Amino acid sequence: MSTTRQDGSALVTGASRGIGAATARALAAEGWPVAVNFRADEAGAREVAAGIVDAGGRAEPVRSDVSDPTGAERAVDAAAERLGPVLVLVNNAGVRADGLAPQIGDEAWDRVLDTNLSGAFRTTRRALPTMLRARFGRVINIASVVGPRANAGQANYAASKAGLIGLTRTVATEVARRGVTCNAVAPGLVDTELTADVPGDELRARIPARRPGTADEVAACVRFLASEEAGYVTGTTLTVDGGMSA
């Protein structure tokens, strides 16, 4: 186990289920103590943390709403206090509020942008000084293929994910010389609760792999980007979509 893992921790936002839960387990398997962040699903977060502990790792559930300006900072601070300074940050927390552009109200717009984009910015802003001092850090943002390509009915979601990719690239250029990387992972259709209401058959027909991805397949990509071996990979977006955007 490396010194960074002994002295630091990983924070995964929105980790009580789906891609976040799979990512928390993947990072724990690499030896990272993991803060399992959640907003409302305490039972899910505790189950994820307990599973990590049962497998021989360290994990703590951390309640905080990253869409709230102070909540994002509290998530980073709580993870550091309980498990060590945050050296791996996975901004996974995300929500949807779909509708055609004329039908999206301000509340739905703000809720999606505040969670998916502003929350990621604020947790990153809070975590970066520690990473820069340590001369090691990994920021990984869970974006979406909807960011770089159109998907009718998701103007707010697409804007948040496109913004997240732009944030990723910019932060990467600012911190690269200090041993800190910032990358994004852009899943396509992944079989999680967040996509349970997405019409499947028509979308599957547009995926060369002819199936949705799994949360574990996305988590495997995050696991690599968080590794020391990925130290020269920064400012990029790794697409995980079964060939849909090829």
LINSULLIN-V601281 format. One record per pair of residues at least 4 apart in sequence whose C-alpha atoms are under 6 Angstrom apart, sorted by the first residue. I is the first residue (numbers start at 1). J is the second residue. Records with the same first field share a line. If there is no record, write none. Layout:
I=J / J
This chain:
4=8
5=32
8=84 / 85 / 86 / 87
9=32 / 33 / 34 / 83 / 84 / 85 / 86 / 87
10=34 / 86 / 88 / 89
11=34 / 35 / 89
12=36 / 37 / 90
13=37 / 91 / 92 / 93
14=20 / 37 / 38 / 92 / 93
15=20 / 21 / 36 / 37
16=21 / 38 / 44 / 45
17=21
18=192 / 215
19=23 / 215
20=92
22=215 / 216 / 219
23=219
27=32
28=32 / 57
33=58 / 59
34=59
35=59 / 60 / 61 / 79
36=60 / 61 / 62
37=61 / 62 / 63
38=63
39=63 / 64 / 65
45=61
46=50 / 61
49=59 / 60
52=57
53=57 / 58
64=71 / 75
65=71
66=71 / 72 / 119
67=114 / 115 / 119
72=122 / 123
73=123 / 126
74=78
79=83
80=84 / 85 / 86
87=131 / 137
88=137 / 138 / 139
89=139
90=140 / 141
91=120 / 141
92=142
94=115 / 116
95=112
97=108
98=153 / 154
99=103 / 104 / 153
100=153
106=110
107=111
109=156
110=114
112=116
113=117 / 160
114=118 / 119
115=119
116=160
117=160 / 164
124=128
131=135 / 136 / 137
132=178
135=178 / 179
136=179 / 180
137=180
138=180 / 181 / 226
139=182
140=182 / 183 / 184
141=184
142=184 / 185
143=161 / 185 / 186
144=161 / 186 / 187
145=186 / 187 / 188
146=158
147=158 / 161 / 162
154=158
155=159
158=162
159=163
168=182 / 183
169=235
172=176 / 181 / 182 / 234 / 235
175=180
176=180 / 181
181=234
182=234 / 235
183=234 / 235 / 236 / 237
184=237
185=237 / 238 / 239
186=238 / 239 / 240
187=239 / 240 / 241
188=241
189=212
190=212 / 213 / 214
191=212 / 214
200=204
204=210 / 211
207=244
208=243
209=242
225=230
